[in-house]
């Protein structure tokens, strides 16, 4: 871990630390994808808005909060949590998660989305030079704010997050007050499977995966801010922070979804950014464009800071000879370059990567939580290993099939319920975990004989 600064600054304590940490966690979760997915879902779900929103809240709120709790139960970071599946598995999976939500996708996306949705419409330019200048400033500020990871709670929880929340409330309130109610028929996947469609939209925020990375910052915040707390108290505080952040996320998602639900011609939009920009203009005129731009910039900045800090801290733990600040500068430069040149190539592989990682991440989280009480009475080694290994293999094969290769395997996997909806991994994973549990029971009995 990076050492605290020599000059100590006053940190919040007790309830103040809990609120500040909760706001920080919310701001790190709430980035570009969180802003633009709910409005499109709200527009396309039409009269099936309620089940679609429930699915979105499961994928975009409930799963991330549960992931934060899993990190608290493990007491450390994603590597230690996933390492129960084996040393090689733990390192490989952890690196893939941090790189996918870090410098090779989610991080450069914060800069690219900020420029295209908040800056380009104002300066009326999308040139490479304009993009490069903006991203240099954007990632320069993100580098400054994440330079000392122990001050992230102060920077985000006390300053940027309140600004973001005020702007979001303003946009949602004015939009719902001024836009006429609209009730249209659902389209696409929202016609027959609105809950599942909403669930996958929630997946695409990447928050369930990001929670496994952000958990280290939350745990460290309480550990440093309250004199090295641990055990049950640390679990309670971390869980409470996750729940508060989740409630805030849920309220914002419902508000943004309702904007897409009521805006006239909502189903004609292809992206949530344009929909929200038009809603801002309709409700607030020219000032609305500025308000929306500030929302995008603030949301993307808070996420960029969180991702930079979490990713750099993880790789410092993995390779201690390279310091936190060296990793930080490296990831900042990579993100700046990718954001400046555009993300078309990265975006093409983003969905397959997310599709591959999510089943593994969810399996790790739920097996950790469900087996945690058993640690006091028995070893649950094979429950975890067989469960996550089967989830990994099934997810890998499903992802490969989606590329049009190994098509002969598809019929062999079609027996699993929900395979056509990309949730066929659930039953095999549960069966494998149960088999592993039986093995653990046998070994446990032999040990106690």
Secondary structure, DSSP 4 states (H G I P E B T S, - for coil): -PPPPSS------HHHHHHHHHHHHHHHH-SHHHHHHHHHHHHHHGGGHHHHHHHHHIIIIIHHHHHHHHHHHHTS-HHHHHGGG-HHHHHHHHHHHHHHTTTTTHHHHHHHHHIIIIIHHHHT---HHHHHHHHHHHHHHHHHHHSSGGGHIIIIIIIIHHHHHHHHHHHHHHHHHHSPP------GGGTT-HHHHHHHHHHTT-HHHHHHHHHHHHHHHHHHHTTS--HHHHHHHHHHHHHHHHHHHHHHHHHHHHHHHHSTTGGG-S-HHHHHHHHHHHHHTHHHHHHHHHHHHHHHHHHHHHHHHHHHHHHHHHSTTS-HHHHHHHHHHHHHHHHHH-SHHHHHHHHHHHHHHHHHHHHHHHHHHHHGGGGGTS--HHHHHHHHHHHHHHHHHHHHHHTT--HHHHHHHTTSTTGGGT-THHHHHHHHHHHHHHHHHHHHHHHH-
